[in-house]
Amino acid sequence: MTDRPQGAARSYRIGELDQALQRDANDIAARSERAGLLREEGRFEEAKRDYLDLIRRRPTDFAALNDFGTLVLNAGYREAARSLFGEAVRHHPRNPTGHVNLGNLLLLLGEHTQARLHFEAALRADPDHIHAHRGMGNLLAALGDETGARRHRDRGFRDNFLTALDYRGEGEGIAVLLLVSAAGGNIPVQSLLDDRYFRTTVLVTEYYDPKIPLPPHDIVFNSIGDGDLCGAGLEAASALIARTSRPVINHPARVLKTGRAANAERLRDLPNVIVPRMLRLPRRGLGTPEGAKVVAGHGFTFPLLVRAPGFHTGHHFARVDAPDALAAAIADFPGDDVWLIDQLDARDGEGMFRKFRVMFVDGRLYPLHLAISPDWKVHYFTADMAQSEANRRRDAEFLADMTSVIGLRGMAALERINSTLGLDYGGIDFAVNAAGDILFFEANATMVVLPPSHDHKWAYRRPAFAGVYSAVGAMLTTRSRADSAA
């Protein structure tokens, strides 16, 4: 729990600080406190002005640089956050927190070598820094070093498997027990669980000590979402929820069925759903001169897609156009296995690749985005969206009237997929062919719902995100009150 002001008390305190700054605009302590409270209130522009003023006055202040970096990162400005965290580290090289924050951001950006340097620096400064161990564990897992990852995760989680997050609402709020996996593959819930309404305790399932009672909770939200990566975490979650009588969002048994291969088999026979053929094979055999023969022997032809199991957002994912390019494409993949995947033709009439994302919340469909790109590997943050007004207009049309863009045939197919998966919260990435069929890419609970940046060009997207947030909040509120509260 936090001892910072909450709710009306926080607003009153901001008013007091406003008066203090009117009396003395150079009151650094007052401006710093107000910046933090404005950040907690979600008042981005006001907090930004305070942080900029603080940094202008004290350009090497660690708290201002680090907290401003966190503010802009949460708002989607990754490069600005990188610059601020970098300045915090440059001026305070022995502060492990700065290194951890920069390391985590670099890991998110896929810059593994630099991320490792910062996690190592943090651990030199503080060998017991739990967040440095957690970050290093995630990095080593991304590099395929499961032994090293487990060693650092043990240091980061074994005696720290419960964390009560700050709550800034009035009254008791709704107590959420949030289950996560130490291996990653968790739903990014920061924007979904509004801390003005939800009092959240995070529990790392693999490290939970059953001798310790579960914290009081009104509802359990299983945020472990990757059925391929998080088998141990989901099995531990299944054992854990047997200890509670409270409602559970995204039962672990359902999530376990949503791995890539499992989804492909379950959805393959649904009407108007086209699912690519997938096969998991040992990487060693594919990386030899005989690898192309292995591919052909299993009925695959080039071009095809190759992917390392357990990774998302385009990491360790490549298209191989010809047999002689196979070995090089998978040479740097971590782990022992590789997915072979038939590539579905997701191009529109203009030759552009399209990828839709629709969220499932409490049985209903919510459009999230349409990404359009000249490249086959389509992600919204790298697609041709920020530069193209025409593409943003098509995205806006999809968000405003999903049925008109997808068509009745495709909408019926999406409803079938939603029903088959049976998740309380999840999403699907897909395209639509000329016949109106759904070209299936991926569906699981880990779909990212990060709010758009404050740039005005993204204003049209905000109602769609608000719709998802509102639906999740309503689901949690309704389910938590289904029975008497804990």
C-alpha positions in Angstrom: 0.0 0.0 0.0 1.1 3.6 -0.4 1.1 6.5 2.1 0.7 9.1 -0.7 -2.6 11.0 -0.7 -5.5 9.2 -2.3 -8.7 10.4 -4.1 -10.1 13.7 -2.8 -7.1 14.0 -0.4 -4.7 13.9 -3.4 -6.7 16.6 -5.3 -6.7 18.8 -2.1 -3.0 18.3 -1.8 -2.4 19.3 -5.5 -4.4 22.5 -4.7 -2.2 23.2 -1.7 0.9 22.8 -3.9 -0.6 25.1 -6.6 -0.8 27.8 -3.9 2.7 27.1 -2.7 4.1 27.5 -6.3 2.1 30.7 -6.8 3.9 32.1 -3.7 7.3 30.7 -4.8 7.7 29.4 -8.4 11.2 28.2 -7.4 10.0 25.8 -4.7 11.6 22.6 -6.1 10.2 20.3 -3.5 6.6 21.5 -4.1 7.0 21.2 -7.9 8.5 17.7 -7.6 5.7 16.5 -5.4 3.0 18.0 -7.6 4.5 16.4 -10.7 4.3 13.0 -9.1 0.7 13.5 -8.0 -0.3 14.8 -11.4 1.3 11.7 -13.0 -0.7 9.5 -10.7 -3.8 11.4 -11.6 -3.2 10.7 -15.3 -2.9 14.4 -16.1 -0.1 14.0 -18.6 0.3 17.5 -20.0 0.4 19.2 -16.6 2.8 16.6 -15.2 5.0 17.0 -18.3 5.2 20.8 -17.8 6.3 20.3 -14.2 8.9 17.7 -15.1 10.3 19.9 -17.9 10.6 22.8 -15.4 12.3 20.6 -12.9 14.8 19.3 -15.4 15.4 22.8 -16.7 16.3 23.9 -13.1 18.1 20.7 -12.2 19.1 18.8 -15.3 20.9 16.0 -13.4 18.2 15.3 -10.9 17.6 11.5 -10.8 14.0 11.5 -9.6 12.9 14.0 -12.2 14.6 12.2 -15.1 13.5 8.7 -14.0 9.9 9.7 -13.2 9.5 11.7 -16.3 10.9 8.8 -18.3 8.3 6.5 -16.7 5.5 9.0 -17.5 6.4 9.3 -21.2 7.0 5.5 -21.6 3.5 4.8 -20.2 2.2 7.3 -22.8 3.9 5.4 -25.6 6.9 7.7 -26.2 9.6 5.1 -26.2 12.4 7.2 -27.7 11.8 10.0 -25.3 11.8 7.5 -22.4 15.1 6.1 -23.7 16.6 9.5 -23.7 15.5 10.4 -20.2 16.5 7.0 -18.7 19.9 7.4 -20.5 20.4 10.8 -18.9 19.5 9.4 -15.5 22.1 6.6 -16.0 24.8 8.9 -17.3 24.5 11.2 -14.3 23.9 8.5 -11.7 25.9 5.4 -12.9 25.8 3.8 -9.5 22.0 4.0 -9.1 20.7 0.5 -10.0 17.1 1.7 -10.6 18.1 3.8 -13.6 20.0 0.9 -15.1 17.0 -1.5 -14.6 14.6 0.9 -16.2 16.8 1.5 -19.2 17.6 -2.2 -19.4 13.9 -3.2 -19.5 13.2 -0.6 -22.2 16.1 -1.8 -24.3 14.9 -5.4 -23.9 11.4 -4.3 -25.1 13.1 -2.7 -28.1 15.0 -5.9 -28.8 18.5 -4.5 -28.1 19.7 -7.4 -26.1 23.4 -6.6 -25.9 22.9 -3.1 -24.5 20.1 -4.3 -22.1 22.4 -6.9 -20.7 25.1 -4.3 -20.0 22.6 -2.3 -17.9 21.3 -5.3 -16.0 24.8 -6.3 -15.2 25.6 -2.7 -14.0 22.6 -2.7 -11.8 23.6 -6.0 -10.2 27.2 -4.7 -9.6 25.7 -1.8 -7.8 23.2 -4.0 -5.8 23.7 -7.8 -6.1 20.3 -8.3 -4.4 18.3 -6.0 -6.6 15.2 -8.1 -7.3 14.1 -6.1 -10.4 17.6 -6.4 -11.9 17.4 -10.2 -11.4 13.9 -10.3 -12.9 15.1 -8.2 -15.9 18.2 -10.4 -16.4 16.0 -13.5 -16.2 13.7 -12.2 -19.0 16.7 -11.2 -21.1 18.4 -14.6 -20.7 15.1 -16.4 -21.6 14.9 -14.3 -24.8 18.5 -15.4 -25.6 17.5 -19.1 -25.0 19.5 -19.5 -21.8 16.8 -21.1 -19.7 19.3 -22.3 -17.0 20.6 -18.7 -16.5 17.1 -17.3 -16.6 15.9 -19.7 -13.9 18.8 -18.8 -11.7 18.0 -15.0 -11.9 14.3 -15.6 -11.5 14.9 -17.5 -8.4 16.7 -14.5 -7.0 14.0 -12.1 -8.2 10.9 -14.0 -7.1 11.5 -16.7 -4.6 10.9 -14.6 -1.5 9.1 -11.8 -3.4 6.1 -13.6 -5.0 3.5 -11.2 -3.6 3.3 -7.5 -4.4 0.5 -5.1 -3.4 0.2 -2.3 -6.0 -0.5 1.3 -5.1 -4.2 2.1 -4.9 -5.4 5.7 -5.3 -9.2 5.4 -5.1 -11.7 6.1 -2.4 -13.0 3.4 -0.1 -12.0 -0.2 -0.3 -12.3 -0.6 -4.1 -12.5 -4.0 -5.7 -9.7 -6.4 -4.5 -8.1 -8.2 -7.5 -5.7 -11.1 -7.1 -3.6 -10.8 -10.3 -1.8 -14.1 -11.3 1.4 -13.7 -13.3 4.1 -16.0 -14.5 7.8 -15.4 -13.8 8.5 -16.7 -17.4 6.7 -13.7 -19.0 3.8 -14.2 -21.4 1.5 -12.2 -19.2 -1.3 -9.9 -20.3 -0.2 -6.2 -20.1 -2.8 -5.1 -17.6 -1.4 -1.7 -16.5 -3.9 0.2 -18.6 -6.8 -2.3 -17.9 -6.8 -2.3 -14.1 -7.5 1.3 -13.2 -6.0 1.9 -9.7 -8.7 4.3 -8.9 -11.1 1.4 -8.7 -9.1 -1.8 -8.4 -6.9 -2.7 -5.4 -4.5 -5.2 -7.0 -2.2 -7.7 -5.5 0.2 -9.5 -7.9 1.0 -13.1 -7.3 3.8 -15.0 -9.2 2.3 -18.5 -9.4 5.5 -20.6 -9.9 6.9 -19.2 -6.6 3.8 -19.1 -4.4 4.3 -20.8 -1.1 1.0 -22.7 -0.3 1.7 -22.4 3.4 0.9 -18.7 3.1 -2.9 -17.8 2.8 -4.0 -16.1 -0.3 -4.4 -12.3 0.2 -8.1 -11.1 0.6 -9.6 -10.7 -2.9 -13.0 -10.2 -4.6 -11.9 -11.7 -7.9 -9.0 -13.6 -9.5 -7.6 -12.3 -12.8 -5.3 -14.9 -14.4 -3.1 -12.7 -16.6 -0.9 -15.6 -17.7 -1.7 -15.6 -21.3 0.9 -17.6 -23.4 -0.1 -21.2 -23.6 3.2 -22.2 -25.2 5.6 -20.3 -23.0 3.9 -20.5 -19.6 2.9 -24.1 -19.0 4.5 -24.3 -15.6 2.9 -21.0 -14.5 -0.5 -22.0 -15.8 -0.3 -25.4 -14.0 0.6 -23.6 -10.8 -2.3 -21.2 -11.3 -4.7 -24.1 -11.7 -3.6 -25.5 -8.4 -3.8 -22.1 -6.8 -7.3 -21.2 -7.8 -8.5 -24.5 -6.2 -7.9 -22.6 -2.9 -10.4 -19.8 -3.6 -14.2 -19.7 -4.1 -14.1 -16.3 -5.8 -14.8 -15.8 -9.6 -11.8 -16.4 -11.9 -11.2 -14.4 -15.1 -9.5 -16.5 -17.9 -9.3 -19.9 -16.2 -5.8 -21.3 -16.6 -7.2 -24.5 -18.2 -8.7 -22.5 -21.0 -5.6 -20.5 -21.6 -3.5 -23.7 -21.8 -5.5 -24.6 -24.9 -4.6 -21.4 -26.8 -1.0 -22.3 -27.9 -0.3 -21.7 -31.5 -0.5 -25.4 -32.6 -3.5 -26.1 -30.3 -5.4 -23.1 -31.8 -4.6 -24.1 -35.3 -6.1 -27.6 -34.8 -9.2 -26.3 -32.9 -10.0 -23.6 -35.4 -9.1 -25.3 -38.6 -12.5 -26.8 -39.3 -14.6 -23.7 -38.4 -16.6 -22.4 -41.4 -15.0 -19.4 -43.2 -11.8 -19.6 -41.1 -8.6 -20.3 -43.0 -5.8 -21.5 -40.7 -2.2 -21.9 -41.9 -0.5 -25.3 -41.5 2.0 -25.3 -38.7 4.6 -27.9 -37.7 7.2 -27.8 -34.8 10.6 -29.3 -35.8 14.1 -29.5 -34.2 16.1 -26.5 -35.2 19.3 -28.5 -35.5 18.1 -30.5 -38.4 16.7 -27.5 -40.2 20.0 -25.7 -40.0 21.9 -28.2 -42.0 22.3 -28.5 -45.8 19.6 -31.2 -45.6 17.2 -28.8 -44.0 15.3 -28.0 -47.2 14.7 -31.7 -47.8 13.3 -32.0 -44.2 10.9 -29.1 -45.1 9.8 -30.7 -48.3 9.4 -34.1 -46.7 6.8 -32.6 -44.4 4.9 -31.1 -47.4 6.0 -27.4 -47.0 7.1 -25.3 -49.9 8.9 -22.0 -50.1 8.3 -19.2 -49.4 7.3 -20.1 -45.8 7.5 -18.5 -42.3 9.7 -19.7 -39.5 9.3 -18.7 -35.9 10.9 -19.5 -32.5 8.3 -20.8 -30.0 7.3 -18.5 -27.2 8.0 -15.1 -28.8 5.8 -12.3 -30.0 5.8 -8.9 -31.6 8.0 -10.2 -34.5 11.0 -11.4 -32.5 12.6 -14.5 -34.0 10.1 -14.5 -36.8 11.2 -14.6 -40.5 10.1 -15.3 -44.0 12.3 -17.7 -46.0 11.9 -17.2 -49.7 14.2 -20.0 -50.9 15.7 -23.3 -49.6 19.3 -21.9 -49.5 18.1 -19.1 -47.1 16.7 -21.4 -44.4 19.8 -22.0 -42.3 20.7 -18.3 -42.1 17.1 -17.4 -41.2 17.1 -19.6 -38.1 20.8 -19.4 -37.1 20.1 -16.9 -34.3 16.9 -18.4 -33.0 16.9 -19.3 -29.3 15.8 -22.7 -28.1 15.8 -26.1 -29.7 12.7 -26.0 -31.9 11.3 -24.0 -34.8 7.8 -23.5 -36.1 7.3 -24.0 -39.9 4.2 -22.0 -40.9 2.5 -21.6 -44.3 2.2 -18.0 -45.2 -1.3 -16.8 -45.9 -1.7 -14.1 -48.6 -2.9 -11.1 -46.6 -2.5 -8.4 -49.3 -5.3 -6.1 -50.3 -6.1 -5.0 -53.8 -3.3 -2.4 -53.7 -0.7 -5.0 -52.8 -0.5 -3.8 -49.1 -0.5 -6.2 -46.2 -3.3 -5.8 -43.7 -3.7 -7.1 -40.2 -6.7 -6.5 -38.0 -6.9 -6.9 -34.3 -10.2 -7.5 -32.5 -10.5 -8.0 -28.7 -12.8 -10.4 -26.9 -14.1 -9.2 -23.6 -16.8 -11.1 -21.7 -18.1 -12.7 -24.9 -18.2 -9.6 -27.0 -16.1 -8.3 -29.9 -14.3 -5.0 -29.8 -12.3 -3.6 -32.7 -8.8 -2.3 -31.8 -6.9 -1.5 -34.9 -6.2 -2.1 -38.6 -2.5 -2.0 -39.5 -1.5 -1.6 -43.1 2.1 -2.1 -44.4 4.1 -2.8 -47.5 6.0 -5.5 -45.4 4.6 -8.9 -44.7 5.5 -8.7 -41.0 2.8 -6.3 -39.9 2.7 -4.6 -36.5 0.9 -1.4 -35.7 3.9 0.4 -34.3 6.1 -0.4 -37.4 3.4 -0.3 -40.0 2.7 2.6 -42.4 0.2 4.3 -40.1 1.8 7.4 -38.6 3.0 8.6 -42.0 -0.1 7.8 -44.0 -3.3 9.8 -43.5 -5.1 7.4 -46.0 -4.2 4.4 -43.9 -5.3 6.1 -40.7 -8.6 6.9 -42.5 -9.1 3.2 -43.2 -8.3 2.3 -39.6 -10.9 4.9 -38.5 -13.5 3.3 -40.8 -12.8 -0.1 -39.3 -13.1 1.2 -35.7 -16.3 3.1 -36.5 -18.1 0.2 -38.2 -16.3 -3.1 -37.9 -19.1 -5.1 -39.5 -19.1 -3.0 -42.7 -15.3 -3.5 -43.1 -15.1 -7.2 -42.1 -18.4 -8.2 -43.6 -21.2 -10.4 -42.2 -19.4 -13.6 -43.2 -16.2 -12.6 -41.4 -18.0 -11.4 -38.4 -19.8 -14.7 -38.0 -16.4 -16.5 -38.2 -15.0 -14.2 -35.5 -17.9 -15.0 -33.3 -17.2 -18.7 -33.8 -13.6 -18.3 -32.9 -14.5 -16.3 -29.8 -16.9 -19.0 -28.7 -14.4 -21.8 -29.4 -11.6 -20.2 -27.4 -13.9 -19.4 -24.4 -11.6 -16.7 -23.0 -13.1 -14.0 -20.8 -10.4 -11.7 -22.2 -8.3 -12.1 -25.3 -7.8 -11.1 -28.9 -7.2 -12.2 -32.4 -4.9 -11.0 -35.2 -6.2 -11.8 -38.7 -6.8 -10.6 -42.3 -9.8 -10.9 -44.5 -9.6 -12.3 -48.1 -11.7 -11.3 -51.1 -14.3 -13.9 -50.3 -14.8 -12.5 -46.8 -13.1 -15.4 -45.0 -10.9 -14.9 -41.9 -7.2 -15.5 -42.5 -6.1 -16.6 -39.0 -2.8 -15.4 -37.7 -2.9 -15.6 -33.9 -5.4 -15.6 -31.0 -4.7 -15.6 -27.3 -4.9 -13.6 -24.1 -1.7 -11.7 -24.4 -2.8 -9.2 -27.0 -1.4 -5.7 -26.1 -3.9 -2.9 -25.5 -1.7 0.1 -25.0 -3.4 3.5 -25.2 -2.4 5.7 -28.2 0.0 8.5 -27.6 -1.3 12.0 -27.0 -0.5 13.1 -30.5 -3.8 14.6 -32.0 -3.5 12.3 -35.1 -4.5 9.4 -32.9 -7.6 11.0 -31.4 -9.8 8.8 -33.5 -8.4 5.7 -31.9 -9.1 6.6 -28.3 -12.8 5.7 -28.2 -12.0 2.1 -29.3 -9.4 1.8 -26.5 -11.9 3.3 -24.0 -14.4 0.7 -25.1 -12.1 -2.1 -24.2 -11.1 -0.6 -20.9 -14.7 0.0 -20.0 -15.7 -3.5 -20.9 -12.9 -5.0 -18.8 -13.8 -2.8 -15.8 -17.5 -3.7 -16.1 -16.7 -7.4 -16.4 -14.5 -7.4 -13.3 -17.0 -5.3 -11.3 -20.0 -7.4 -12.2 -18.2 -10.7 -11.6 -16.7 -9.6 -8.3 -20.2 -8.8 -7.0 -21.8 -12.0 -8.3 -21.4 -13.5 -4.8 -20.7 -11.9 -1.5 -17.4 -10.1 -1.4 -14.4 -11.7 0.2 
